[in-house]
Amino acid sequence: MDEMLVFVTVGSEDEATNIAKILVENKLAACVNIIPGMRSIFQWEGKIEAERECLLLIKTIREAFDPLVIAVKTNHSYSLPEIIALPISYGSEDYLSWIRNTIKNENSTCDQGN
């Protein structure tokens, strides 16, 4: 399948909203869910860090991934943003078709309970 779920963490809800809007407006994502209030513990530059972050769950397709990465990096406050993609192996065919059609510039909206 061509559909992907991309995970991106950001430092604030404002940043999450900004990146989500850019991705959807530019048809690099069909829809982006923003999950606020996540706590991340990670190693950075030899230290253990703990930060509050937001998680973006981005629904896209493989052919949009490279420009999506560029858009995230361009608009992200981190020097090394998390951008991890997983293929969607199974899903409602209607929903997966909506993802494909939305990104391929066909008329659609992100109001389908996403």
C-alpha positions in Angstrom: 0.0 0.0 0.0 1.1 3.6 -0.7 -0.4 5.2 2.5 1.8 6.1 5.4 1.4 7.3 9.0 4.2 9.8 9.9 5.1 10.7 13.5 6.5 14.1 14.3 7.1 15.6 17.7 7.1 19.3 18.3 7.6 21.6 21.3 4.3 23.4 21.5 0.7 23.3 20.3 1.2 26.5 18.3 4.1 24.8 16.4 2.0 21.7 15.9 -0.9 23.7 14.5 1.4 25.7 12.2 3.1 22.6 10.8 -0.2 20.7 10.4 -1.8 23.5 8.5 1.2 23.8 6.2 1.1 20.1 5.4 -2.7 20.0 4.8 -2.8 23.2 2.8 0.0 22.1 0.6 -1.6 18.6 0.0 1.4 16.8 1.7 -1.0 15.3 4.2 -4.7 14.4 4.1 -5.1 15.0 7.8 -3.0 15.6 10.8 -4.0 14.7 14.4 -2.4 16.7 17.2 -1.9 15.0 20.5 -0.9 17.5 23.1 0.6 16.9 26.6 3.0 14.2 25.7 6.1 13.8 27.8 9.3 12.7 26.1 12.4 11.4 27.8 15.4 11.1 25.5 19.2 11.4 25.3 20.5 14.5 23.6 24.1 15.6 23.5 25.2 13.2 26.2 22.4 14.2 28.7 19.0 12.7 29.6 16.3 15.3 28.8 12.7 15.4 29.7 10.3 17.7 27.8 6.6 18.3 27.2 5.8 17.9 23.5 3.0 17.4 21.1 2.8 14.5 18.7 1.6 14.9 15.1 0.0 11.9 13.5 0.2 12.6 9.8 -1.7 10.6 7.1 0.0 10.8 3.8 1.3 8.7 0.8 4.7 7.6 -0.1 5.2 10.0 -3.0 4.5 13.0 -0.7 7.0 11.9 2.0 10.1 13.6 0.7 8.5 17.0 0.3 6.7 16.5 3.6 10.1 16.0 5.3 11.4 19.2 3.7 8.3 21.2 4.9 8.6 19.8 8.4 12.3 20.6 8.7 11.8 24.1 7.2 9.1 25.0 9.8 10.3 23.0 12.8 12.1 24.6 15.8 14.3 21.6 16.5 17.6 21.1 14.9 16.9 17.4 14.5 13.1 16.8 14.4 11.7 13.4 14.8 10.2 12.3 11.5 9.3 8.6 11.4 7.1 7.0 8.8 5.3 3.6 9.0 3.4 2.0 6.1 -0.3 1.6 6.7 -0.7 -2.2 6.1 -4.4 -2.4 6.7 -7.3 0.0 6.9 -10.8 0.9 5.7 -10.5 1.1 1.9 -12.8 4.1 1.8 -10.5 5.9 4.3 -7.3 4.9 2.5 -8.8 6.0 -0.8 -9.7 9.4 0.7 -6.0 9.8 1.8 -4.7 9.0 -1.7 -7.3 11.2 -3.4 -6.8 14.2 -1.1 -3.1 14.3 -1.6 -3.4 13.8 -5.3 -5.3 17.1 -5.5 -8.9 15.8 -5.8 -11.6 17.5 -3.9 -11.9 16.4 -0.3 -12.1 17.7 3.3 -10.6 16.6 6.6 -14.0 16.4 8.4 -14.6 12.7 8.3 -14.2 12.1 12.0 -10.4 12.1 11.8 
